[in-house]
Amino acid sequence: MPLKDQITEDMKTAMRAKDSARLLTIRGLLAALKQKEVDERITLDDAAVIAIVDKLIKQRKDSISQFSAAGRTDLVDKETAELSVLEGYLPQRLGADEIAAEVAKIVAEVGASGPGDMGKVMGVVKTRLAGKADMSLVSAAVKNALAK
């Protein structure tokens, strides 16, 4: 079953269970998916859905850090609940060791040698590891590999 269909089914389940917090998060996700489809006149595949979920997760993490700094624990709790719902739609993430191995392989393939080649390496890395790894960890691994 495509991921978008799974999200729609989860929305129906949340409606039946009267789980308003989960329902609100899923509706927001579906609205973001629909907006992307309408704006670009495309039908989203699983990779595009995962990219949007990643974007929403990043927004939630940023909000959590901002609300924590402001001492708004009520909003931190709300954003954390939304974050856990969204993370349920991501595939299993690669660990730090697996990311480092992939990055090392890509650096060798591209022939990169130094921090100046980071853009070239990141272009390839983003296409291969999109949705499979946290891109902040990937970026750190690329910097580390090119510093050697």
C-alpha positions in Angstrom: 0.0 0.0 0.0 1.4 3.4 -0.9 2.4 5.6 2.0 -0.1 8.3 1.1 -3.0 5.7 1.2 -1.7 4.5 4.6 -1.8 8.0 5.9 -5.4 8.4 4.7 -6.4 5.1 6.4 -4.7 6.3 9.6 -6.8 9.5 9.4 -10.0 7.4 9.2 -8.8 5.3 12.1 -8.1 8.4 14.2 -11.5 9.8 13.4 -13.2 6.6 14.5 -11.2 6.5 17.7 -11.9 10.2 18.3 -8.1 10.7 18.8 -8.2 14.5 18.1 -4.5 15.2 18.6 -3.4 12.4 16.1 -6.2 13.4 13.7 -5.0 17.0 13.7 -1.5 16.0 12.9 -2.5 13.6 10.1 -4.8 16.2 8.6 -1.9 18.7 8.6 0.3 16.2 6.8 -2.4 15.4 4.3 -2.9 19.1 3.6 0.9 19.5 3.0 0.8 16.6 0.6 -2.2 17.9 -1.2 -0.7 21.4 -1.4 2.5 19.9 -3.0 0.4 18.0 -5.5 -1.7 21.0 -6.5 1.2 23.4 -6.7 3.3 21.2 -8.9 0.5 19.3 -10.7 1.9 15.9 -9.8 1.0 12.8 -8.0 3.3 12.1 -5.1 5.2 8.9 -4.8 6.5 7.4 -1.5 9.9 9.2 -1.8 8.2 12.6 -2.2 5.8 11.8 0.7 8.8 10.9 2.9 10.6 14.2 1.9 7.5 16.2 3.0 7.3 14.2 6.3 11.0 15.0 6.9 10.3 18.7 6.3 7.4 18.7 8.8 9.6 16.8 11.3 12.3 19.4 11.0 9.7 22.1 11.6 8.5 20.4 14.7 12.0 20.0 16.1 12.7 23.7 15.4 9.5 24.6 17.2 10.3 22.4 20.1 13.7 24.1 20.6 12.1 27.6 20.3 9.3 26.8 22.7 11.7 25.2 25.2 13.8 28.4 25.2 10.7 30.4 25.9 9.6 28.1 28.7 6.3 27.1 27.0 6.0 23.5 28.1 2.4 23.3 27.0 3.4 23.9 23.4 6.5 21.7 23.7 4.3 18.8 24.7 1.9 19.5 21.7 4.8 19.6 19.2 6.4 16.5 20.7 3.2 14.6 20.3 2.9 15.7 16.7 6.6 14.8 16.1 6.0 11.2 17.3 3.0 10.8 15.0 5.0 12.1 12.0 8.0 9.9 12.8 5.8 6.8 12.5 5.7 7.4 8.7 9.4 7.4 8.2 11.2 4.2 7.1 13.9 2.8 9.4 16.8 5.2 9.6 20.4 4.4 9.0 22.8 4.5 12.0 25.9 6.7 12.2 28.2 3.8 11.2 26.1 3.0 8.1 26.0 6.7 7.1 29.7 7.0 7.4 30.3 3.9 5.3 27.9 5.2 2.6 29.5 8.6 2.6 33.0 7.1 2.4 31.9 5.1 -0.6 30.4 8.1 -2.4 33.4 10.3 -1.7 35.6 7.6 -3.3 33.2 7.3 -6.3 33.1 11.1 -6.9 36.8 11.5 -6.3 36.3 14.3 -3.8 39.4 15.5 -1.9 38.8 18.3 0.6 36.1 20.6 1.9 35.8 22.4 -1.4 34.1 19.3 -2.9 31.4 19.2 -0.3 28.7 20.4 -2.7 29.5 17.8 -5.2 29.4 15.0 -2.6 26.2 16.3 -1.0 24.4 16.3 -4.4 25.0 12.6 -4.8 24.4 11.8 -1.1 21.0 13.5 -1.0 19.8 11.4 -3.9 20.9 8.1 -2.4 20.1 8.7 1.3 17.0 10.9 1.1 14.5 9.5 3.5 16.9 6.9 4.8 19.0 9.1 7.1 18.8 12.3 9.0 20.5 14.8 6.7 22.1 16.7 9.6 24.0 13.5 10.5 24.8 13.0 6.8 26.2 16.5 6.5 28.4 16.0 9.5 29.7 12.7 8.1 30.5 14.3 4.8 32.4 17.1 6.5 34.3 14.5 8.6 35.1 12.4 5.5 36.4 15.4 3.5 38.5 16.7 6.4 40.7 13.6 6.3 
